[in-house]
Amino acid sequence: MDELRFEMSPQERTARAMEVDRFNKQLFNGKTPVKDMGKDEFLTLLLAQLSHQDPTAPMEDREFISQMAQLNTLQQMTSMANDFNRLAELFTNSEAAASLGKSVELNEGDRVIQGTIKAVSRGGKPEILVNGTYYQWDQVTKVFEE
């Protein structure tokens, strides 16, 4: 009588892993699968769904409208995230510019530097001129009133 086995041998596990790997490579054509679906992936999926639907039973209007609403929501959320990033940059630039002429304390590695801000550069990461050297605004730990 044959005995039942509940474990795979190391050779069987290796063969199974190689089979799964080969299948995944065929499935993804060498591309790495993405975990988050963006606008482009959503549109690709929607177009594939529309082009491969059964002509005798097309997608119902409600389903299509629902998917279009999801796409619109995704676009609005992406736009809002970009707007928030721009707003954060604007606040950072404004905060750095408002500190012009004030004394500051900042960290550079394990050193603490004190001085007066003589110039401020604009951009995504503003820099300040203190004691003849430019530092990143996010290095500032204290701003003192003059």
N, CA, C and O atoms as a GROMACS GRO file, in nm:
protein
  584
    1MET      N    1   0.084  -0.118   0.000
    1MET     CA    2   0.000   0.000   0.000
    1MET      C    3   0.088   0.125   0.000
    1MET      O    4   0.185   0.133   0.076
    2ASP      N    5   0.055   0.220  -0.086
    2ASP     CA    6   0.131   0.346  -0.092
    2ASP      C    7   0.098   0.432   0.028
    2ASP      O    8  -0.018   0.444   0.068
    3GLU      N    9   0.202   0.492   0.085
    3GLU     CA   10   0.175   0.582   0.196
    3GLU      C   11   0.154   0.724   0.147
    3GLU      O   12   0.213   0.766   0.047
    4LEU      N   13   0.072   0.797   0.218
    4LEU     CA   14   0.042   0.934   0.181
    4LEU      C   15   0.153   1.027   0.229
    4LEU      O   16   0.203   1.013   0.341
    5ARG      N   17   0.190   1.120   0.143
    5ARG     CA   18   0.291   1.218   0.181
    5ARG      C   19   0.224   1.354   0.187
    5ARG      O   20   0.144   1.390   0.101
    6PHE      N   21   0.258   1.430   0.288
    6PHE     CA   22   0.202   1.563   0.303
    6PHE      C   23   0.306   1.672   0.282
    6PHE      O   24   0.273   1.791   0.288
    7GLU      N   25   0.430   1.634   0.258
    7GLU     CA   26   0.537   1.729   0.233
    7GLU      C   27   0.600   1.701   0.098
    7GLU      O   28   0.605   1.588   0.052
    8MET      N   29   0.649   1.809   0.036
    8MET     CA   30   0.722   1.792  -0.088
    8MET      C   31   0.870   1.773  -0.056
    8MET      O   32   0.922   1.828   0.040
    9SER      N   33   0.932   1.694  -0.136
    9SER     CA   34   1.076   1.675  -0.119
    9SER      C   35   1.146   1.803  -0.166
    9SER      O   36   1.086   1.884  -0.235
   10PRO      N   37   1.272   1.821  -0.128
   10PRO     CA   38   1.346   1.940  -0.175
   10PRO      C   39   1.350   1.950  -0.327
   10PRO      O   40   1.342   2.059  -0.383
   11GLN      N   41   1.362   1.835  -0.395
   11GLN     CA   42   1.364   1.836  -0.540
   11GLN      C   43   1.229   1.882  -0.597
   11GLN      O   44   1.223   1.957  -0.694
   12GLU      N   45   1.119   1.835  -0.534
   12GLU     CA   46   0.985   1.876  -0.578
   12GLU      C   47   0.963   2.025  -0.554
   12GLU      O   48   0.905   2.094  -0.639
   13ARG      N   49   1.009   2.076  -0.439
   13ARG     CA   50   0.996   2.219  -0.410
   13ARG      C   51   1.074   2.303  -0.509
   13ARG      O   52   1.026   2.406  -0.555
   14THR      N   53   1.194   2.260  -0.543
   14THR     CA   54   1.277   2.332  -0.641
   14THR      C   55   1.211   2.332  -0.778
   14THR      O   56   1.206   2.435  -0.845
   15ALA      N   57   1.160   2.215  -0.820
   15ALA     CA   58   1.091   2.206  -0.949
   15ALA      C   59   0.967   2.295  -0.952
   15ALA      O   60   0.940   2.362  -1.052
   16ARG      N   61   0.891   2.296  -0.843
   16ARG     CA   62   0.770   2.378  -0.835
   16ARG      C   63   0.806   2.526  -0.838
   16ARG      O   64   0.739   2.604  -0.906
   17ALA      N   65   0.911   2.566  -0.767
   17ALA     CA   66   0.954   2.706  -0.765
   17ALA      C   67   0.998   2.750  -0.905
   17ALA      O   68   0.967   2.862  -0.948
   18MET      N   69   1.069   2.663  -0.976
   18MET     CA   70   1.112   2.696  -1.112
   18MET      C   71   0.992   2.708  -1.206
   18MET      O   72   0.989   2.795  -1.293
   19GLU      N   73   0.893   2.622  -1.187
   19GLU     CA   74   0.772   2.627  -1.270
   19GLU      C   75   0.695   2.757  -1.245
   19GLU      O   76   0.650   2.822  -1.340
   20VAL      N   77   0.682   2.795  -1.120
   20VAL     CA   78   0.612   2.920  -1.085
   20VAL      C   79   0.689   3.039  -1.140
   20VAL      O   80   0.628   3.131  -1.195
   21ASP      N   81   0.820   3.040  -1.126
   21ASP     CA   82   0.903   3.149  -1.178
   21ASP      C   83   0.889   3.161  -1.329
   21ASP      O   84   0.876   3.272  -1.381
   22ARG      N   85   0.893   3.048  -1.399
   22ARG     CA   86   0.879   3.049  -1.545
   22ARG      C   87   0.741   3.103  -1.585
   22ARG      O   88   0.730   3.181  -1.680
   23PHE      N   89   0.637   3.061  -1.513
   23PHE     CA   90   0.501   3.109  -1.541
   23PHE      C   91   0.491   3.260  -1.519
   23PHE      O   92   0.433   3.331  -1.601
   24ASN      N   93   0.546   3.309  -1.408
   24ASN     CA   94   0.540   3.453  -1.379
   24ASN      C   95   0.614   3.535  -1.484
   24ASN      O   96   0.570   3.643  -1.522
   25LYS      N   97   0.729   3.483  -1.531
   25LYS     CA   98   0.802   3.554  -1.636
   25LYS      C   99   0.722   3.562  -1.764
   25LYS      O  100   0.723   3.665  -1.832
   26GLN      N  101   0.651   3.455  -1.798
   26GLN     CA  102   0.566   3.458  -1.917
   26GLN      C  103   0.450   3.553  -1.897
   26GLN      O  104   0.413   3.628  -1.987
   27LEU      N  105   0.393   3.551  -1.779
   27LEU     CA  106   0.276   3.633  -1.749
   27LEU      C  107   0.309   3.781  -1.752
   27LEU      O  108   0.232   3.860  -1.806
   28PHE      N  109   0.423   3.820  -1.695
   28PHE     CA  110   0.458   3.961  -1.683
   28PHE      C  111   0.554   4.008  -1.791
   28PHE      O  112   0.590   4.126  -1.793
   29ASN      N  113   0.598   3.921  -1.881
   29ASN     CA  114   0.690   3.957  -1.989
   29ASN      C  115   0.813   4.031  -1.937
   29ASN      O  116   0.857   4.127  -2.001
   30GLY      N  117   0.867   3.990  -1.825
   30GLY     CA  118   0.987   4.052  -1.771
   30GLY      C  119   0.961   4.181  -1.695
   30GLY      O  120   1.055   4.240  -1.642
   31LYS      N  121   0.835   4.227  -1.689
   31LYS     CA  122   0.802   4.350  -1.616
   31LYS      C  123   0.777   4.318  -1.470
   31LYS      O  124   0.733   4.208  -1.436
   32THR      N  125   0.806   4.414  -1.386
   32THR     CA  126   0.778   4.398  -1.244
   32THR      C  127   0.635   4.442  -1.217
   32THR      O  128   0.596   4.553  -1.256
   33PRO      N  129   0.555   4.358  -1.152
   33PRO     CA  130   0.417   4.399  -1.125
   33PRO      C  131   0.412   4.518  -1.029
   33PRO      O  132   0.494   4.527  -0.937
   34VAL      N  133   0.316   4.608  -1.051
   34VAL     CA  134   0.300   4.724  -0.966
   34VAL      C  135   0.190   4.697  -0.864
   34VAL      O  136   0.092   4.629  -0.893
   35LYS      N  137   0.209   4.751  -0.744
   35LYS     CA  138   0.110   4.730  -0.640
   35LYS      C  139   0.002   4.838  -0.644
   35LYS      O  140  -0.114   4.811  -0.612
   36ASP      N  141   0.038   4.959  -0.682
   36ASP     CA  142  -0.057   5.069  -0.688
   36ASP      C  143  -0.100   5.090  -0.831
   36ASP      O  144  -0.018   5.088  -0.923
   37MET      N  145  -0.230   5.110  -0.851
   37MET     CA  146  -0.281   5.132  -0.985
   37MET      C  147  -0.294   5.282  -1.008
   37MET      O  148  -0.365   5.352  -0.936
   38GLY      N  149  -0.225   5.329  -1.108
   38GLY     CA  150  -0.232   5.470  -1.144
   38GLY      C  151  -0.332   5.489  -1.256
   38GLY      O  152  -0.401   5.396  -1.297
   39LYS      N  153  -0.337   5.612  -1.305
   39LYS     CA  154  -0.431   5.647  -1.412
   39LYS      C  155  -0.406   5.565  -1.538
   39LYS      O  156  -0.500   5.516  -1.599
   40ASP      N  157  -0.279   5.550  -1.576
   40ASP     CA  158  -0.247   5.478  -1.700
   40ASP      C  159  -0.285   5.331  -1.690
   40ASP      O  160  -0.341   5.275  -1.785
   41GLU      N  161  -0.256   5.267  -1.576
   41GLU     CA  162  -0.291   5.127  -1.558
   41GLU      C  163  -0.442   5.108  -1.558
   41GLU      O  164  -0.494   5.011  -1.614
   42PHE      N  165  -0.513   5.202  -1.495
   42PHE     CA  166  -0.659   5.194  -1.491
   42PHE      C  167  -0.717   5.203  -1.631
   42PHE      O  168  -0.806   5.125  -1.667
   43LEU      N  169  -0.669   5.299  -1.712
   43LEU     CA  170  -0.718   5.313  -1.850
   43LEU      C  171  -0.686   5.190  -1.934
   43LEU      O  172  -0.768   5.147  -2.015
   44THR      N  173  -0.567   5.134  -1.917
   44THR     CA  174  -0.530   5.014  -1.991
   44THR      C  175  -0.623   4.899  -1.957
   44THR      O  176  -0.668   4.826  -2.045
   45LEU      N  177  -0.652   4.883  -1.828
   45LEU     CA  178  -0.742   4.778  -1.784
   45LEU      C  179  -0.883   4.800  -1.837
   45LEU      O  180  -0.948   4.705  -1.882
   46LEU      N  181  -0.931   4.924  -1.834
   46LEU     CA  182  -1.065   4.955  -1.884
   46LEU      C  183  -1.075   4.930  -2.034
   46LEU      O  184  -1.174   4.874  -2.082
   47LEU      N  185  -0.973   4.971  -2.109
   47LEU     CA  186  -0.974   4.947  -2.254
   47LEU      C  187  -0.970   4.798  -2.286
   47LEU      O  188  -1.038   4.753  -2.378
   48ALA      N  189  -0.891   4.722  -2.212
   48ALA     CA  190  -0.885   4.578  -2.233
   48ALA      C  191  -1.020   4.514  -2.203
   48ALA      O  192  -1.065   4.425  -2.274
   49GLN      N  193  -1.084   4.561  -2.098
   49GLN     CA  194  -1.215   4.508  -2.062
   49GLN      C  195  -1.318   4.540  -2.170
   49GLN      O  196  -1.399   4.454  -2.206
   50LEU      N  197  -1.315   4.662  -2.221
   50LEU     CA  198  -1.412   4.701  -2.325
   50LEU      C  199  -1.387   4.626  -2.456
   50LEU      O  200  -1.482   4.585  -2.523
   51SER      N  201  -1.260   4.607  -2.492
   51SER     CA  202  -1.230   4.543  -2.620
   51SER      C  203  -1.250   4.391  -2.616
   51SER      O  204  -1.264   4.329  -2.722
   52HIS      N  205  -1.252   4.330  -2.498
   52HIS     CA  206  -1.269   4.185  -2.488
   52HIS      C  207  -1.404   4.145  -2.430
   52HIS      O  208  -1.423   4.029  -2.392
   53GLN      N  209  -1.496   4.238  -2.424
   53GLN     CA  210  -1.626   4.202  -2.367
   53GLN      C  211  -1.708   4.121  -2.468
   53GLN      O  212  -1.686   4.130  -2.589
   54ASP      N  213  -1.800   4.046  -2.418
   54ASP     CA  214  -1.889   3.965  -2.500
   54ASP      C  215  -1.988   4.058  -2.571
   54ASP      O  216  -2.062   4.129  -2.503
   55PRO      N  217  -1.991   4.059  -2.706
   55PRO     CA  218  -2.082   4.149  -2.777
   55PRO      C  219  -2.229   4.120  -2.748
   55PRO      O  220  -2.314   4.209  -2.759
   56THR      N  221  -2.260   3.996  -2.710
   56THR     CA  222  -2.401   3.963  -2.680
   56THR      C  223  -2.439   4.007  -2.540
   56THR      O  224  -2.558   4.013  -2.508
   57ALA      N  225  -2.341   4.038  -2.456
   57ALA     CA  226  -2.368   4.085  -2.320
   57ALA      C  227  -2.271   4.197  -2.286
   57ALA      O  228  -2.181   4.177  -2.204
   58PRO      N  229  -2.288   4.314  -2.348
   58PRO     CA  230  -2.193   4.423  -2.322
   58PRO      C  231  -2.201   4.472  -2.177
   58PRO      O  232  -2.297   4.445  -2.104
   59MET      N  233  -2.097   4.545  -2.140
   59MET     CA  234  -2.092   4.601  -2.006
   59MET      C  235  -2.214   4.690  -1.985
   59MET      O  236  -2.253   4.767  -2.073
   60GLU      N  237  -2.272   4.679  -1.868
   60GLU     CA  238  -2.389   4.761  -1.839
   60GLU      C  239  -2.347   4.906  -1.819
   60GLU      O  240  -2.234   4.934  -1.777
   61ASP      N  241  -2.439   4.998  -1.849
   61ASP     CA  242  -2.411   5.141  -1.834
   61ASP      C  243  -2.364   5.175  -1.693
   61ASP      O  244  -2.271   5.254  -1.676
   62ARG      N  245  -2.427   5.115  -1.594
   62ARG     CA  246  -2.392   5.147  -1.455
   62ARG      C  247  -2.247   5.110  -1.425
   62ARG      O  248  -2.176   5.185  -1.358
   63GLU      N  249  -2.203   4.996  -1.474
   63GLU     CA  250  -2.065   4.953  -1.452
   63GLU      C  251  -1.968   5.050  -1.518
   63GLU      O  252  -1.868   5.089  -1.458
   64PHE      N  253  -1.997   5.088  -1.641
   64PHE     CA  254  -1.910   5.179  -1.714
   64PHE      C  255  -1.904   5.315  -1.646
   64PHE      O  256  -1.797   5.373  -1.629
   65ILE      N  257  -2.020   5.366  -1.606
   65ILE     CA  258  -2.025   5.495  -1.538
   65ILE      C  259  -1.950   5.488  -1.405
   65ILE      O  260  -1.880   5.583  -1.368
   66SER      N  261  -1.964   5.377  -1.335
   66SER     CA  262  -1.893   5.359  -1.208
   66SER      C  263  -1.742   5.361  -1.230
   66SER      O  264  -1.669   5.425  -1.154
   67GLN      N  265  -1.696   5.292  -1.334
   67GLN     CA  266  -1.552   5.290  -1.360
   67GLN      C  267  -1.501   5.426  -1.406
   67GLN      O  268  -1.391   5.465  -1.369
   68MET      N  269  -1.578   5.497  -1.483
   68MET     CA  270  -1.538   5.632  -1.524
   68MET      C  271  -1.534   5.726  -1.403
   68MET      O  272  -1.447   5.813  -1.394
   69ALA      N  273  -1.628   5.708  -1.310
   69ALA     CA  274  -1.627   5.789  -1.188
   69ALA      C  275  -1.503   5.759  -1.105
   69ALA      O  276  -1.444   5.849  -1.046
   70GLN      N  277  -1.462   5.631  -1.101
   70GLN     CA  278  -1.341   5.594  -1.027
   70GLN      C  279  -1.219   5.659  -1.091
   70GLN      O  280  -1.129   5.707  -1.021
   71LEU      N  281  -1.214   5.661  -1.224
   71LEU     CA  282  -1.103   5.725  -1.294
   71LEU      C  283  -1.099   5.874  -1.263
   71LEU      O  284  -0.993   5.930  -1.236
   72ASN      N  285  -1.215   5.938  -1.266
   72ASN     CA  286  -1.224   6.081  -1.236
   72ASN      C  287  -1.177   6.109  -1.093
   72ASN      O  288  -1.105   6.206  -1.069
   73THR      N  289  -1.218   6.024  -1.000
   73THR     CA  290  -1.176   6.040  -0.860
   73THR      C  291  -1.025   6.024  -0.847
   73THR      O  292  -0.961   6.100  -0.774
   74LEU      N  293  -0.968   5.926  -0.918
   74LEU     CA  294  -0.823   5.904  -0.915
   74LEU      C  295  -0.750   6.027  -0.969
   74LEU      O  296  -0.650   6.069  -0.911
   75GLN      N  297  -0.799   6.085  -1.078
   75GLN     CA  298  -0.735   6.204  -1.135
   75GLN      C  299  -0.744   6.322  -1.038
   75GLN      O  300  -0.647   6.397  -1.023
   76GLN      N  301  -0.858   6.339  -0.973
   76GLN     CA  302  -0.875   6.449  -0.879
   76GLN      C  303  -0.783   6.432  -0.758
   76GLN      O  304  -0.725   6.529  -0.709
   77MET      N  305  -0.770   6.308  -0.709
   77MET     CA  306  -0.682   6.283  -0.594
   77MET      C  307  -0.536   6.310  -0.630
   77MET      O  308  -0.461   6.366  -0.550
   78THR      N  309  -0.496   6.270  -0.750
   78THR     CA  310  -0.359   6.296  -0.796
   78THR      C  311  -0.334   6.446  -0.806
   78THR      O  312  -0.230   6.495  -0.763
   79SER      N  313  -0.430   6.517  -0.863
   79SER     CA  314  -0.417   6.662  -0.875
   79SER      C  315  -0.411   6.729  -0.738
   79SER      O  316  -0.332   6.821  -0.716
   80MET      N  317  -0.493   6.681  -0.646
   80MET     CA  318  -0.495   6.739  -0.512
   80MET      C  319  -0.363   6.713  -0.440
   80MET      O  320  -0.314   6.800  -0.369
   81ALA      N  321  -0.305   6.594  -0.457
   81ALA     CA  322  -0.176   6.563  -0.395
   81ALA      C  323  -0.068   6.655  -0.450
   81ALA      O  324   0.017   6.703  -0.375
   82ASN      N  325  -0.070   6.679  -0.581
   82ASN     CA  326   0.027   6.771  -0.641
   82ASN      C  327   0.009   6.913  -0.587
   82ASN      O  328   0.106   6.982  -0.559
   83ASP      N  329  -0.117   6.955  -0.572
   83ASP     CA  330  -0.145   7.088  -0.517
   83ASP      C  331  -0.095   7.100  -0.373
   83ASP      O  332  -0.040   7.203  -0.335
   84PHE      N  333  -0.114   6.996  -0.294
   84PHE     CA  334  -0.065   6.998  -0.155
   84PHE      C  335   0.087   7.006  -0.150
   84PHE      O  336   0.143   7.076  -0.066
   85ASN      N  337   0.154   6.935  -0.240
   85ASN     CA  338   0.300   6.943  -0.245
   85ASN      C  339   0.346   7.083  -0.280
   85ASN      O  340   0.440   7.135  -0.220
   86ARG      N  341   0.280   7.146  -0.378
   86ARG     CA  342   0.316   7.284  -0.414
   86ARG      C  343   0.288   7.380  -0.299
   86ARG      O  344   0.366   7.472  -0.275
   87LEU      N  345   0.178   7.359  -0.228
   87LEU     CA  346   0.144   7.444  -0.114
   87LEU      C  347   0.247   7.429  -0.003
   87LEU      O  348   0.286   7.528   0.059
   88ALA      N  349   0.292   7.306   0.023
   88ALA     CA  350   0.396   7.283   0.125
   88ALA      C  351   0.525   7.355   0.085
   88ALA      O  352   0.591   7.414   0.171
   89GLU      N  353   0.562   7.350  -0.044
   89GLU     CA  354   0.682   7.421  -0.092
   89GLU      C  355   0.666   7.571  -0.070
   89GLU      O  356   0.760   7.639  -0.028
   90LEU      N  357   0.548   7.622  -0.100
   90LEU     CA  358   0.521   7.766  -0.084
   90LEU      C  359   0.535   7.807   0.062
   90LEU      O  360   0.595   7.911   0.092
   91PHE      N  361   0.480   7.727   0.155
   91PHE     CA  362   0.492   7.757   0.297
   91PHE      C  363   0.638   7.754   0.342
   91PHE      O  364   0.682   7.840   0.418
   92THR      N  365   0.712   7.656   0.295
   92THR     CA  366   0.853   7.644   0.332
   92THR      C  367   0.932   7.764   0.282
   92THR      O  368   1.012   7.822   0.356
   93ASN      N  369   0.909   7.803   0.156
   93ASN     CA  370   0.976   7.921   0.100
   93ASN      C  371   0.939   8.047   0.177
   93ASN      O  372   1.025   8.131   0.205
   94SER      N  373   0.811   8.059   0.210
   94SER     CA  374   0.764   8.177   0.282
   94SER      C  375   0.826   8.184   0.422
   94SER      O  376   0.866   8.291   0.467
   95GLU      N  377   0.832   8.069   0.488
   95GLU     CA  378   0.890   8.064   0.622
   95GLU      C  379   1.038   8.103   0.619
   95GLU      O  380   1.085   8.178   0.704
   96ALA      N  381   1.111   8.052   0.520
   96ALA     CA  382   1.254   8.084   0.508
   96ALA      C  383   1.272   8.232   0.477
   96ALA      O  384   1.357   8.298   0.536
   97ALA      N  385   1.192   8.286   0.386
   97ALA     CA  386   1.204   8.427   0.348
   97ALA      C  387   1.169   8.519   0.465
   97ALA      O  388   1.230   8.625   0.481
   98ALA      N  389   1.073   8.480   0.547
   98ALA     CA  390   1.034   8.561   0.663
   98ALA      C  391   1.144   8.565   0.769
   98ALA      O  392   1.144   8.654   0.855
   99SER      N  393   1.236   8.471   0.764
   99SER     CA  394   1.344   8.465   0.862
   99SER      C  395   1.466   8.545   0.820
   99SER      O  396   1.565   8.550   0.893
  100LEU      N  397   1.461   8.607   0.702
  100LEU     CA  398   1.574   8.687   0.653
  100LEU      C  399   1.609   8.796   0.754
  100LEU      O  400   1.522   8.870   0.799
  101GLY      N  401   1.739   8.805   0.790
  101GLY     CA  402   1.786   8.904   0.887
  101GLY      C  403   1.777   8.859   1.031
  101GLY      O  404   1.824   8.930   1.120
  102LYS      N  405   1.719   8.743   1.057
  102LYS     CA  406   1.707   8.694   1.194
  102LYS      C  407   1.823   8.599   1.226
  102LYS      O  408   1.884   8.539   1.138
  103SER      N  409   1.850   8.588   1.356
  103SER     CA  410   1.952   8.494   1.403
  103SER      C  411   1.892   8.354   1.407
  103SER      O  412   1.776   8.335   1.443
  104VAL      N  413   1.975   8.258   1.370
  104VAL     CA  414   1.928   8.119   1.369
  104VAL      C  415   2.034   8.028   1.430
  104VAL      O  416   2.151   8.063   1.443
  105GLU      N  417   1.988   7.912   1.468
  105GLU     CA  418   2.075   7.804   1.512
  105GLU      C  419   2.042   7.686   1.422
  105GLU      O  420   1.926   7.653   1.402
  106LEU      N  421   2.146   7.623   1.368
  106LEU     CA  422   2.122   7.510   1.279
  106LEU      C  423   2.223   7.400   1.305
  106LEU      O  424   2.330   7.424   1.361
  107ASN      N  425   2.187   7.281   1.263
  107ASN     CA  426   2.274   7.165   1.281
  107ASN      C  427   2.336   7.127   1.148
  107ASN      O  428   2.269   7.119   1.045
  108GLU      N  429   2.468   7.104   1.153
  108GLU     CA  430   2.538   7.049   1.038
  108GLU      C  431   2.616   6.930   1.092
  108GLU      O  432   2.725   6.944   1.147
  109GLY      N  433   2.557   6.812   1.074
  109GLY     CA  434   2.616   6.692   1.133
  109GLY      C  435   2.605   6.702   1.283
  109GLY      O  436   2.495   6.716   1.337
  110ASP      N  437   2.719   6.693   1.352
  110ASP     CA  438   2.718   6.704   1.498
  110ASP      C  439   2.755   6.844   1.547
  110ASP      O  440   2.766   6.866   1.668
  111ARG      N  441   2.773   6.938   1.454
  111ARG     CA  442   2.806   7.077   1.490
  111ARG      C  443   2.679   7.161   1.496
  111ARG      O  444   2.586   7.141   1.419
  112VAL      N  445   2.677   7.255   1.590
  112VAL     CA  446   2.569   7.353   1.600
  112VAL      C  447   2.627   7.487   1.555
  112VAL      O  448   2.728   7.533   1.607
  113ILE      N  449   2.560   7.549   1.456
  113ILE     CA  450   2.609   7.675   1.400
  113ILE      C  451   2.508   7.784   1.432
  113ILE      O  452   2.387   7.762   1.420
  114GLN      N  453   2.556   7.900   1.473
  114GLN     CA  454   2.471   8.015   1.499
  114GLN      C  455   2.514   8.130   1.411
  114GLN      O  456   2.633   8.148   1.385
  115GLY      N  457   2.418   8.207   1.365
  115GLY     CA  458   2.449   8.323   1.282
  115GLY      C  459   2.322   8.391   1.236
  115GLY      O  460   2.211   8.354   1.276
  116THR      N  461   2.339   8.491   1.151
  116THR     CA  462   2.227   8.568   1.098
  116THR      C  463   2.207   8.531   0.952
  116THR      O  464   2.302   8.516   0.876
  117ILE      N  465   2.080   8.518   0.914
  117ILE     CA  466   2.048   8.484   0.775
  117ILE      C  467   2.066   8.609   0.690
  117ILE      O  468   2.000   8.711   0.712
  118LYS      N  469   2.158   8.602   0.593
  118LYS     CA  470   2.188   8.715   0.506
  118LYS      C  471   2.119   8.704   0.370
  118LYS      O  472   2.097   8.806   0.304
  119ALA      N  473   2.083   8.582   0.328
  119ALA     CA  474   2.017   8.562   0.198
  119ALA      C  475   1.936   8.432   0.204
  119ALA      O  476   1.967   8.342   0.281
  120VAL      N  477   1.832   8.426   0.121
  120VAL     CA  478   1.747   8.306   0.112
  120VAL      C  479   1.726   8.275  -0.036
  120VAL      O  480   1.689   8.362  -0.114
  121SER      N  481   1.749   8.150  -0.074
  121SER     CA  482   1.721   8.109  -0.211
  121SER      C  483   1.584   8.041  -0.214
  121SER      O  484   1.542   7.978  -0.117
  122ARG      N  485   1.516   8.055  -0.327
  122ARG     CA  486   1.384   7.993  -0.342
  122ARG      C  487   1.398   7.859  -0.411
  122ARG      O  488   1.501   7.829  -0.472
  123GLY      N  489   1.293   7.778  -0.400
  123GLY     CA  490   1.292   7.649  -0.466
  123GLY      C  491   1.225   7.546  -0.378
  123GLY      O  492   1.173   7.578  -0.271
  124GLY      N  493   1.226   7.422  -0.426
  124GLY     CA  494   1.164   7.314  -0.350
  124GLY      C  495   1.225   7.297  -0.213
  124GLY      O  496   1.156   7.264  -0.117
  125LYS      N  497   1.356   7.320  -0.205
  125LYS     CA  498   1.427   7.312  -0.077
  125LYS      C  499   1.509   7.440  -0.064
  125LYS      O  500   1.623   7.445  -0.110
  126PRO      N  501   1.452   7.543  -0.001
  126PRO     CA  502   1.524   7.670   0.008
  126PRO      C  503   1.652   7.657   0.089
  126PRO      O  504   1.663   7.576   0.181
  127GLU      N  505   1.748   7.740   0.051
  127GLU     CA  506   1.875   7.747   0.122
  127GLU      C  507   1.891   7.885   0.182
  127GLU      O  508   1.840   7.984   0.129
  128ILE      N  509   1.962   7.890   0.295
  128ILE     CA  510   1.985   8.018   0.363
  128ILE      C  511   2.136   8.040   0.372
  128ILE      O  512   2.214   7.946   0.387
  129LEU      N  513   2.175   8.168   0.364
  129LEU     CA  514   2.316   8.206   0.375
  129LEU      C  515   2.342   8.252   0.518
  129LEU      O  516   2.289   8.354   0.562
  130VAL      N  517   2.423   8.174   0.590
  130VAL     CA  518   2.459   8.205   0.729
  130VAL      C  519   2.611   8.196   0.740
  130VAL      O  520   2.671   8.094   0.706
  131ASN      N  521   2.672   8.303   0.788
  131ASN     CA  522   2.819   8.308   0.807
  131ASN      C  523   2.894   8.276   0.678
  131ASN      O  524   2.998   8.211   0.681
  132GLY      N  525   2.841   8.321   0.566
  132GLY     CA  526   2.908   8.303   0.438
  132GLY      C  527   2.891   8.166   0.373
  132GLY      O  528   2.952   8.139   0.270
  133THR      N  529   2.808   8.079   0.432
  133THR     CA  530   2.786   7.944   0.377
  133THR      C  531   2.636   7.919   0.362
  133THR      O  532   2.556   7.959   0.447
  134TYR      N  533   2.600   7.853   0.252
  134TYR     CA  534   2.459   7.818   0.231
  134TYR      C  535   2.427   7.685   0.300
  134TYR      O  536   2.504   7.589   0.292
  135TYR      N  537   2.313   7.682   0.369
  135TYR     CA  538   2.263   7.563   0.438
  135TYR      C  539   2.119   7.538   0.394
  135TYR      O  540   2.049   7.629   0.350
  136GLN      N  541   2.077   7.413   0.406
  136GLN     CA  542   1.938   7.380   0.377
  136GLN      C  543   1.849   7.437   0.488
  136GLN      O  544   1.887   7.437   0.605
  137TRP      N  545   1.732   7.486   0.451
  137TRP     CA  546   1.640   7.543   0.549
  137TRP      C  547   1.599   7.439   0.653
  137TRP      O  548   1.577   7.474   0.769
  138ASP      N  549   1.589   7.312   0.614
  138ASP     CA  550   1.545   7.211   0.710
  138ASP      C  551   1.652   7.178   0.814
  138ASP      O  552   1.627   7.098   0.905
  139GLN      N  553   1.773   7.237   0.803
  139GLN     CA  554   1.876   7.220   0.906
  139GLN      C  555   1.855   7.315   1.022
  139GLN      O  556   1.914   7.296   1.128
  140VAL      N  557   1.770   7.417   1.004
  140VAL     CA  558   1.747   7.518   1.108
  140VAL      C  559   1.667   7.455   1.222
  140VAL      O  560   1.563   7.393   1.200
  141THR      N  561   1.717   7.472   1.345
  141THR     CA  562   1.647   7.421   1.462
  141THR      C  563   1.581   7.533   1.544
  141THR      O  564   1.481   7.509   1.612
  142LYS      N  565   1.638   7.655   1.536
  142LYS     CA  566   1.583   7.767   1.613
  142LYS      C  567   1.595   7.895   1.532
  142LYS      O  568   1.692   7.914   1.459
  143VAL      N  569   1.494   7.982   1.545
  143VAL     CA  570   1.497   8.116   1.486
  143VAL      C  571   1.477   8.213   1.600
  143VAL      O  572   1.382   8.199   1.678
  144PHE      N  573   1.566   8.313   1.612
  144PHE     CA  574   1.560   8.408   1.722
  144PHE      C  575   1.510   8.543   1.671
  144PHE      O  576   1.545   8.585   1.561
  145GLU      N  577   1.431   8.608   1.751
  145GLU     CA  578   1.382   8.742   1.718
  145GLU      C  579   1.495   8.842   1.738
  145GLU      O  580   1.570   8.834   1.835
  146GLU      N  581   1.508   8.936   1.645
  146GLU     CA  582   1.614   9.037   1.653
  146GLU      C  583   1.565   9.156   1.732
  146GLU      O  584   1.640   9.252   1.750
   0.00000   0.00000   0.00000
